[in-house]
Amino acid sequence: MTEKLARDGGTPVRTTPFPTWPVWDGVDEKAILEALRSGVWGRNTGSQVVEFEEEFAAFQGTKYCIALVNGTCALELGLRVLDVEFGDEVICPSYTFVATPAAPLFLGAIPVFADIDPATFELDPASVEAAITPRTKAIIPVHIAGQPPDMDGILTVAKKHNLRVLEDAAQAHGASWHGQGVGGVGDLGSFSFQSSKNLNCGEGGAICTNDQELAELTWSVMNVGRLREGAWYQHERLGWNYRLSEFHGALLRAQLTRVPEQMEQREANARYLDTHLAEIPGITPQHRPAEVTGHAHHLYMLRYDKAAFGGNDRAAFIKALSAEGIPCSPGYDWPCHEQNAVKNSVKEILQKLGRTDNPLDRPLPNTDRIAHEEGVWLPQSALLASQDDMRQIVGAVAKVQRAFSMERAAERV
Ligand SMILES: *Cc1c(COP(=O)(O)O)cnc(C)c1O
């Protein structure tokens, strides 16, 4: 006898909700009220955003941080600062949020997708190298779930072929590679402070770097082409207004004070899940190489092998696990190379260039498998629960595994 699944009317493993997101208290209220009462609401004359930039740079271990309106604009601005232009190619994963390939497209450049390593879900340097052409200008490694990909491998390829590296660290606040905070590993790193992210102010973003010249250029393009020491109406280059408001700066400063403790808690819980979920047949947690000295755990990712679950597909697993009271999702089940936004925009640029080949035809077997069949995510907020709660996650996955594999056994009789 196995326990009846909640999906089939059995008792769920858990009925109490997991922690909600975002987290705030009187500290955040006070910060926002102070910004309001100061009467200085814009960064040009305020101090909140500037102080946040210093604090976040220190947190990431980078020399510079430039705050801006969101992660999508940060990626676009980052590529612009790295001189990506019409007709260039930028290599990135397809297993990412659409903003990653949208960034080169905004500039008339073509995103060329490289495949991921199925063990880590992260960009594979060998696949990056195979995607390089004479038009390649830059690489965007994405720290999906808050774990950097093999940055040694990616930087080696970049150096060999003289390419720039823009890290998409939208999910990776506090993550590090060999002890260097992300954002300072490549030429530039872009961050998001959108409401779901581990550090958030509703909507916001930043670029971090160790390169002074790139930092000055980033600041200028963020601020309508002004110079830090220039006159108010002096515009040296074309720039957007991507300035963040003082309310956002104040809230980010308050939120940042909690991040180290939240990271520690997610780390302990993720380590627990890594050990215990791996004992369940058909479940393989994201592999974490030793070089990943800091993992932000924006997501907890694992691979689902239906063969060990009586042949039931991922959708059935997600449904059954959700019914047991565990928040989970199939994640990026619609990879970027299948998105019309990307396909049609690439086609338009190729036409303008008179190109008859299509870089989107490159096969991405690992991305397809993870996106369509095997990838499963738990949200970062679930990792802010207690270790007892983690035990329930493991218990629920094990319960579904037993029931699903028994189902098949029963059918065979
Ligand atoms: C959230 C996210 C972005 C975009 O950031 P926004 O602030 O939402 O514009 C870009 N890349 C990745 C990987 C993300 O997760």
The ligand as an SDF file (V2000), in Angstrom:
LIG
                    3D

 15 15  0  0  0  0  0  0  0  0999 V2000
   14.5390   39.1170  -14.5340 C   0  0  0  0  0  0  0  0  0  0  0  0
   15.5330   38.8260  -15.5790 C   0  0  0  0  0  0  0  0  0  0  0  0
   15.9080   39.7850  -16.5310 C   0  0  0  0  0  0  0  0  0  0  0  0
   15.1910   41.0920  -16.7230 C   0  0  0  0  0  0  0  0  0  0  0  0
   15.1510   41.9210  -15.6340 O   0  0  0  0  0  0  0  0  0  0  0  0
   13.9280   42.9640  -15.4870 P   0  0  0  0  0  0  0  0  0  0  0  0
   14.3640   43.8070  -14.3310 O   0  0  0  0  0  0  0  0  0  0  0  0
   12.7050   42.1720  -15.2120 O   0  0  0  0  0  0  0  0  0  0  0  0
   13.8300   43.7380  -16.7470 O   0  0  0  0  0  0  0  0  0  0  0  0
   16.9290   39.4760  -17.4070 C   0  0  0  0  0  0  0  0  0  0  0  0
   17.5420   38.2870  -17.3800 N   0  0  0  0  0  0  0  0  0  0  0  0
   17.1880   37.3250  -16.5040 C   0  0  0  0  0  0  0  0  0  0  0  0
   17.9170   36.0190  -16.5230 C   0  0  0  0  0  0  0  0  0  0  0  0
   16.1670   37.5500  -15.5870 C   0  0  0  0  0  0  0  0  0  0  0  0
   15.8180   36.5890  -14.7280 O   0  0  0  0  0  0  0  0  0  0  0  0
  1  2  1  0
  2  3  1  0
  2 14  2  0
  3  4  1  0
  3 10  2  0
  4  5  1  0
  5  6  1  0
  6  7  2  0
  6  8  1  0
  6  9  1  0
 10 11  1  0
 11 12  2  0
 12 13  1  0
 12 14  1  0
 14 15  1  0
M  END
$$$$
